[in-house]
Amino acid sequence: MHKVFAAFAVGLLARAPIATAQQSEPMAVVRQFVDAFNKGDVPAVLAACAEQTVIIDEFAPFVWHGAGSCGKWASDYDADAKTNGITEGSVTLGKALHVDIAGDHAYVVVPADYAFKLKGKPVKETAALLTVALRKEAAHWRITGWSWAKNQVR
């Protein structure tokens, strides 16, 4: 019995690095997206998105979908930020809670904080959740949907 258990344990451990390497690919795209947002690099934000993306975020109109939706969201984010006096927006990701992969689809859930200035005063949304769906297109993962669930604002 001990030999069977030991063989099973070795088999699981042998698979762990493969799962971690596979999981890092979708997470790298999520980080690329967030890093580009933090730099204000709209072309890099768009490069992380599939042409057809569904987005749910905390400002009106709250949902974007269809062709070019990432670009439309970016434009609406900028307009909302200007209207409300939001500057220096920056997202910090925590450790992923889930990176699930099924063939050419992936699901990522990661805690995040959003820091910004509101009319010059520092504000921070803490313990938000960024949930992302991705699809592998050719050799690259692309975001096909994401949502932001804010938690606390300080």
C-alpha positions in Angstrom: 0.0 0.0 0.0 2.8 2.4 0.9 4.4 1.8 -2.6 1.1 2.7 -4.3 0.8 5.9 -2.3 4.4 6.8 -2.9 4.0 6.2 -6.7 0.9 8.4 -6.6 2.6 11.2 -4.7 5.6 11.1 -7.1 3.2 11.3 -10.0 1.5 14.3 -8.6 4.8 16.1 -7.9 6.1 15.4 -11.4 3.0 17.1 -12.8 3.2 20.2 -10.6 5.9 22.1 -12.6 4.0 21.5 -15.9 0.8 22.9 -14.4 2.6 25.9 -13.0 4.3 26.6 -16.4 0.9 26.3 -18.2 -0.8 28.6 -15.6 1.9 31.3 -16.0 1.0 31.9 -19.6 -2.5 33.3 -19.0 -1.3 35.1 -15.9 1.4 36.8 -17.9 -1.3 38.2 -20.2 -3.2 39.5 -17.2 -0.1 41.2 -15.9 0.7 42.6 -19.3 -2.8 44.1 -19.4 -2.5 45.6 -15.9 1.1 46.9 -16.5 0.0 48.5 -19.7 -3.0 50.1 -17.9 -0.7 51.4 -15.2 1.6 53.0 -17.8 -1.3 54.5 -19.8 -0.2 52.4 -22.8 -3.5 51.9 -24.6 -2.0 50.0 -27.6 -0.5 47.4 -25.1 -3.9 47.2 -23.3 -5.6 46.5 -26.6 -2.9 43.9 -27.5 -3.9 41.8 -24.5 -7.6 41.7 -25.6 -9.3 39.6 -28.1 -11.3 41.5 -30.7 -14.5 40.3 -29.0 -14.3 41.0 -25.3 -16.9 41.3 -22.5 -16.0 43.8 -19.8 -17.9 44.6 -16.5 -16.5 47.6 -14.6 -17.6 50.0 -11.9 -18.4 53.0 -14.0 -21.2 53.7 -16.5 -22.2 52.1 -18.8 -20.8 49.2 -16.6 -20.7 46.7 -19.4 -18.9 46.7 -22.8 -19.0 43.9 -25.4 -18.5 43.2 -29.0 -15.9 44.2 -31.5 -13.4 46.8 -30.2 -14.8 46.7 -26.7 -11.4 47.0 -25.0 -10.8 50.2 -26.9 -14.2 51.5 -26.1 -13.7 50.7 -22.4 -10.3 52.5 -22.4 -11.9 55.6 -24.0 -14.8 55.5 -21.5 -12.4 55.1 -18.6 -10.5 58.2 -19.7 -13.7 60.2 -20.1 -15.0 59.1 -16.7 -11.6 59.8 -15.0 -11.6 63.4 -16.5 -15.2 64.0 -15.5 -14.6 62.9 -11.9 -11.1 64.2 -11.4 -9.4 60.9 -11.2 -5.7 60.8 -12.0 -2.7 58.5 -11.5 -4.8 55.3 -11.6 -2.7 52.2 -10.8 -3.6 48.6 -10.2 -1.6 46.2 -8.0 -2.3 42.5 -8.4 -2.0 40.1 -5.5 -1.3 36.3 -5.8 -3.8 34.6 -8.2 -6.5 32.7 -6.4 -7.4 30.6 -9.4 -5.7 29.9 -12.7 -7.8 27.2 -14.3 -7.0 26.0 -17.8 -9.2 23.8 -20.0 -7.7 23.3 -23.4 -7.5 26.7 -25.1 -9.6 28.5 -22.4 -8.4 29.9 -19.1 -10.0 31.5 -16.0 -8.1 33.7 -13.7 -9.2 35.3 -10.4 -6.8 37.6 -8.7 -7.2 40.1 -5.8 -6.2 43.6 -6.7 -5.9 47.1 -5.3 -6.6 50.2 -7.3 -4.9 53.4 -6.1 -5.7 56.8 -7.6 -6.0 60.5 -6.8 -9.5 61.9 -6.7 -9.3 65.7 -7.2 -5.8 65.5 -5.9 -6.5 63.4 -2.8 -5.1 59.8 -2.6 -7.8 57.1 -2.6 -7.4 53.3 -2.6 -9.8 50.5 -3.4 -8.6 47.5 -1.6 -9.4 43.8 -1.8 -11.1 44.1 -5.2 -11.3 41.0 -7.4 -10.2 41.0 -11.1 -11.7 38.0 -12.8 -10.5 37.3 -16.3 -11.4 34.8 -19.0 -8.9 34.1 -21.8 -8.7 32.1 -25.0 -5.6 30.9 -26.8 -5.6 32.2 -30.3 -2.8 30.7 -32.4 0.2 30.9 -30.1 -1.0 33.7 -27.8 -3.5 34.0 -25.0 -6.0 36.9 -25.3 -8.5 38.3 -22.8 -12.1 37.5 -23.9 -13.7 38.8 -20.8 -12.9 40.5 -17.5 -14.7 42.0 -14.6 -13.7 44.2 -11.7 -15.5 43.8 -8.4 -14.6 46.6 -6.0 -14.7 45.9 -2.3 -13.6 48.7 0.0 -12.8 52.3 -0.8 -10.5 54.3 1.6 
